[in-house]
Amino acid sequence: MSGQRPESVVLDRAAIESLIPHREPFLWLDEVIELTDTLVRARRRVPEDLPVFSGHYPEFPVLPGVLLCEAAFQAGAVLIAAGGDIPDGLVPVVTRQQETRFRRMVRPGEVLDIEARLDETLGAAWFLTGKVSVDGQVAVRLQFACTAAEAR
């Protein structure tokens, strides 16, 4: 994308790990490039050697849609945790997913642009909208809800 200034990293991987409990091999955020009270934008490069590709359409590897949704969920968890709205010892967990629409396949080596937007907070429940894109093309859009659970 010539002419565009590269966006700076707001949170690196270590900072993300300080906010949410996810770790390799199931951490789906490499960096956060924007973080406000109601929006988080993150990125994840899909490794070409990701083990799931050996079994998910091995002749035409495609990232499973559930992992795209998980990337949006993790971005939402970062947004909630960074906002300081969750008490110590608790973590945001997904309790509902709806209105999920898959639009584009994701292939090895592509870069996910991940967004989660906080739509509403009701007590200890957060309602969010997520979107994952590649090269400006939407791969998935979804709505989801989270509540606080004990991190045991």
C-alpha positions in Angstrom: 0.0 0.0 0.0 2.3 2.8 -1.2 1.6 6.3 0.0 0.3 5.1 3.4 2.3 5.6 6.5 2.8 2.4 8.5 0.8 2.3 11.7 2.7 2.2 14.9 2.3 -0.6 17.4 0.3 0.4 20.5 0.7 -3.0 22.3 3.3 -5.6 21.4 2.9 -9.3 22.1 4.2 -9.0 25.7 1.7 -6.3 26.5 -1.1 -8.3 24.9 -0.1 -11.3 27.1 -0.2 -9.1 30.2 -3.9 -8.4 29.4 -5.3 -11.7 28.3 -4.5 -15.3 29.3 -4.0 -16.7 25.8 -0.6 -18.0 24.8 1.0 -19.9 21.9 -0.1 -21.8 20.1 -3.5 -20.2 20.6 -2.7 -16.5 20.7 -4.2 -14.9 17.6 -2.9 -11.3 18.0 0.7 -10.3 17.1 0.2 -6.6 17.8 -2.4 -3.9 18.6 -2.2 -0.9 16.3 -5.1 1.1 17.8 -6.8 1.1 21.1 -9.5 3.5 22.4 -12.3 3.1 24.9 -14.6 1.4 22.4 -12.3 0.1 19.6 -9.3 -2.1 19.2 -7.5 -2.8 15.9 -4.9 -5.6 15.8 -2.9 -7.7 13.4 -1.9 -11.3 13.0 0.3 -12.8 10.3 -1.0 -16.3 9.5 2.1 -18.6 9.6 2.6 -20.6 6.4 3.6 -23.6 8.5 0.6 -23.5 10.9 0.0 -27.2 11.7 -3.8 -26.9 11.1 -3.0 -26.5 7.3 -1.8 -30.0 7.1 -5.3 -31.3 7.7 -7.6 -28.5 6.7 -7.8 -28.8 2.9 -4.1 -29.8 2.6 -4.1 -29.3 -1.2 -5.7 -25.9 -0.8 -5.0 -24.7 2.8 -7.6 -22.4 4.3 -7.6 -21.0 7.8 -10.7 -22.4 9.6 -13.4 -19.8 10.2 -13.6 -20.6 13.9 -10.0 -19.3 14.2 -11.0 -16.0 12.5 -13.8 -15.7 15.1 -11.3 -16.5 17.9 -9.0 -13.6 16.7 -11.9 -11.2 17.0 -12.8 -12.6 20.5 -9.2 -12.1 21.7 -9.2 -8.6 20.4 -12.4 -8.0 22.3 -10.8 -9.4 25.4 -7.9 -7.0 25.1 -10.3 -4.1 24.7 -12.2 -5.1 27.8 -9.1 -5.8 29.9 -7.4 -2.6 28.8 -10.4 -0.6 29.8 -9.9 -1.7 33.4 -13.6 -2.7 33.6 -12.8 -6.3 34.7 -11.9 -7.1 38.4 -8.6 -8.8 39.2 -8.8 -12.6 39.0 -11.4 -12.5 36.3 -11.1 -12.8 32.5 -13.6 -12.0 29.8 -15.1 -15.1 28.2 -17.4 -15.4 25.2 -21.0 -16.3 26.1 -22.7 -15.6 22.8 -22.0 -15.4 19.1 -24.4 -14.3 16.4 -24.8 -12.7 13.0 -21.6 -14.4 11.8 -21.0 -13.9 8.1 -18.0 -15.4 6.3 -17.0 -13.5 3.2 -13.5 -14.5 2.2 -11.1 -17.4 2.7 -7.8 -16.8 4.5 -4.7 -18.5 3.2 -1.3 -19.2 4.7 1.0 -16.1 4.9 -1.8 -13.6 4.8 -2.1 -10.8 7.4 -5.3 -10.5 9.4 -6.6 -7.0 10.2 -8.7 -7.6 13.3 -11.2 -5.2 14.8 -13.5 -5.4 17.9 -15.9 -2.6 18.8 -17.6 -2.3 22.1 -21.3 -1.6 21.4 -22.7 -1.8 24.9 -21.9 -2.7 28.5 -24.6 -4.0 30.9 -23.2 -4.7 34.3 -20.5 -7.4 33.8 -21.6 -8.2 30.2 -20.0 -6.6 27.2 -21.6 -6.7 23.7 -19.2 -6.3 20.8 -19.0 -6.4 17.0 -16.0 -8.0 15.3 -14.5 -7.9 11.9 -11.5 -9.6 10.4 -10.2 -8.5 7.0 -7.3 -9.3 4.7 -6.0 -6.6 2.2 -9.2 -4.5 2.8 -11.5 -7.5 2.1 -13.8 -8.6 4.9 -13.2 -12.3 5.8 -15.8 -12.4 8.6 -18.1 -10.1 10.5 -19.8 -11.1 13.8 -21.4 -10.0 16.9 -20.5 -11.5 20.3 -21.0 -11.1 24.0 -18.6 -11.6 26.9 -19.0 -11.9 30.6 -16.4 -12.1 33.4 -15.3 -15.5 34.7 -12.8 -16.7 37.3 -9.3 -17.3 35.9 -8.5 -20.6 37.5 
